[in-house]
């Protein structure tokens, strides 16, 4: 059985309210709040993607009762690593001292945590590895155009992490102090029940940010900085159609009905998207916790931070049935159903 045994999260110290942004661009708290549900976000000043990731990872390892040396695998999902080289996951490995782990990065934008979970799940499922650390981490503030009011109000910085373990069914984790710390109890939980993923590169340019152009002795191009650009209405339409569909597929594959799901933890892009998904699934908003009011949209970090938040607020009990769902640039999307 493959299950999440610990979670952790970290956000920068600097909290920036909508009113603060009103001093930088022509916007207002009323506009941002009514269109997105966002009230504040945390922006890195001294913090880095690596530092936030390591902080979140240490908390997740402590909650799971797993040492860094026990990790076989680290997957970091990000679109904003600190460097091209080395990759974020190796930097996290160094910070943790996880010397026995294989480490690599994965870019699937706001779905990155779901893609990492799917990848780690497969490695654990085959028996190749037993303990994995998956991280979603971003310092999006460095790829935002702070003169563009249509995008700069949406995003924030932070990191979330989860430890994934292949736990022998007969053992469970009933007598593990770590299980209690992580909110896990006896071994009846079935862990991850289903995962469904999807991608559509054909619609990719609705949400994009360019890298450096090719420039070498044979071609000279200006390499100015590029920032996130978005067709907000197309992203909205994509999300409200695709997310209920992929959740429906994952829930069906898990052998459950949507009504049996206790919590839906969705990528925190926009409250209107979350409300539309709830309506399409005919489920009450009480089942859809949100942290975007406080944190804004943190791309790959948003789902694991929310998972850590709800765990800390005791909203998850042993046996709770939870959907995690991500969607974003690529386009990419994914959903998993798990029993806690
Ligand atoms: N403050 C004040 N006015 C603004 C702001 C702002 N921050 N941003 C845009 N406006 C103005 C525009 O200039 C425009 O003015 P105009 O009519 O005078 O030209 C007006 O508001 C409407 O602009 P739209 O872009 O059409 O605004 P829209 O109603 O579509 O709302 C939003 C934008 C909130 C982004 C919406 O499209 C949306 O919810 N999209 C979903 C996508 C999303 O949430 N993306 C998040 C990142 S992607 C992801 O995580 C998957």
Boltz pocket constraint, residues with backbone or C-beta under 6 A from the ligand:
constraints:
  - pocket:
      binder: B
      contacts: [[A, 26], [A, 27], [A, 28], [A, 31], [A, 32], [A, 35], [A, 36], [A, 110], [A, 149], [A, 150], [A, 151], [A, 153], [A, 154], [A, 207], [A, 230], [A, 231], [A, 232], [A, 233], [A, 235], [A, 236], [A, 268], [A, 269], [A, 270], [A, 272], [A, 297], [A, 299], [A, 327], [A, 328], [A, 329]]
      max_distance: 6.0
